[in-house]
Amino acid sequence: MNGKIHDGEARERLIVWMRRRMAEFGITPQVLANSIQQDLDNAPIYRDAFGNEWNGSGVMPNWLRAARDAGVNPDFFRVAPVAHNQAPISLVNPRQSDLFR
């Protein structure tokens, strides 16, 4: 292909770039896994169309307070609860495990 990067090559270049940025900022795979786990443990309860989220702890954020004060029921922004009988989420897709070598 004339000057085009194949998907596999693009993926490899992206992996190299990500590893360099992680090293540059001192991000280890464990730090990344801990951050993902913290996000899973503190899942949002409320989310608006702009992606603002709140997990219900601490002071109600301005975006939700403003909506409430405008007469919108905060339950309108409630995220559907995750069923407790669902299979656990794997933090690493086995096809992407080479990212963490």
C-alpha positions as CSV (number, residue, x, y, z in Angstrom):
1,M,0.0,0.0,0.0
2,N,1.4,3.3,-1.0
3,G,2.4,5.2,2.1
4,K,-0.5,3.8,4.2
5,I,0.0,2.2,7.6
6,H,-1.5,-1.2,8.1
7,D,-3.7,-1.7,11.1
8,G,-1.2,-3.9,12.8
9,E,1.6,-1.4,12.3
10,A,-0.5,1.4,13.5
11,R,-1.4,-0.5,16.6
12,E,2.3,-1.3,17.3
13,R,3.2,2.4,16.9
14,L,0.4,3.4,19.2
15,I,1.7,0.9,21.8
16,V,5.2,2.3,21.6
17,W,3.9,5.8,21.9
18,M,1.7,4.9,25.0
19,R,4.6,3.2,26.7
20,R,6.8,6.2,26.2
21,R,4.2,8.6,27.5
22,M,3.5,6.3,30.5
23,A,7.3,6.3,31.2
24,E,7.5,10.0,30.8
25,F,4.8,10.7,33.4
26,G,5.7,7.8,35.7
27,I,2.6,5.8,35.1
28,T,3.0,2.1,35.8
29,P,0.6,-0.6,34.8
30,Q,-0.2,-1.0,38.5
31,V,-1.0,2.8,38.9
32,L,-3.3,2.5,35.8
33,A,-5.0,-0.6,37.2
34,N,-5.5,1.1,40.5
35,S,-7.1,4.1,38.8
36,I,-9.4,1.8,36.8
37,Q,-10.4,0.0,40.0
38,Q,-11.1,3.2,41.8
39,D,-13.4,4.3,39.0
40,L,-15.2,0.9,39.2
41,D,-15.5,1.2,43.0
42,N,-16.9,4.8,42.8
43,A,-19.2,4.4,39.8
44,P,-21.3,7.5,39.0
45,I,-24.9,7.6,40.2
46,Y,-25.8,10.7,38.1
47,R,-24.6,11.8,34.6
48,D,-25.7,14.5,32.3
49,A,-25.6,14.7,28.5
50,F,-22.2,16.5,28.6
51,G,-20.6,13.7,30.5
52,N,-20.5,15.4,33.9
53,E,-20.8,12.8,36.6
54,W,-21.4,12.5,40.4
55,N,-21.1,9.4,42.6
56,G,-23.3,10.9,45.3
57,S,-20.6,11.6,47.8
58,G,-19.6,15.1,48.9
59,V,-21.4,18.3,47.9
60,M,-23.8,18.1,45.0
61,P,-22.0,19.5,41.9
62,N,-23.1,22.8,40.4
63,W,-24.5,21.2,37.2
64,L,-26.9,19.0,39.2
65,R,-27.8,21.7,41.7
66,A,-28.6,24.1,38.8
67,A,-30.8,21.5,37.2
68,R,-32.6,20.7,40.5
69,D,-33.1,24.5,41.1
70,A,-34.6,24.8,37.6
71,G,-37.2,22.2,38.6
72,V,-35.6,19.1,37.1
73,N,-35.8,16.0,39.3
74,P,-32.2,14.8,39.9
75,D,-33.5,11.2,39.3
76,F,-33.7,12.2,35.6
77,F,-29.9,12.1,35.6
78,R,-29.7,8.8,37.5
79,V,-27.5,6.2,35.8
80,A,-29.1,2.7,35.6
81,P,-27.8,0.5,38.4
82,V,-25.5,-2.4,37.5
83,A,-27.0,-5.7,38.4
84,H,-25.1,-7.5,41.2
85,N,-25.4,-10.9,39.5
86,Q,-23.4,-9.8,36.4
87,A,-20.0,-11.4,35.7
88,P,-17.1,-9.4,37.0
89,I,-15.4,-7.0,34.5
90,S,-11.9,-7.9,33.5
91,L,-9.6,-4.9,33.6
92,V,-7.5,-6.1,30.7
93,N,-8.9,-7.5,27.4
94,P,-6.7,-10.6,26.7
95,R,-6.2,-9.3,23.1
96,Q,-4.6,-6.2,24.5
97,S,-2.5,-7.7,27.2
98,D,0.7,-6.9,25.3
99,L,0.1,-3.3,26.2
100,F,1.1,-4.1,29.8
101,R,4.3,-6.1,29.1
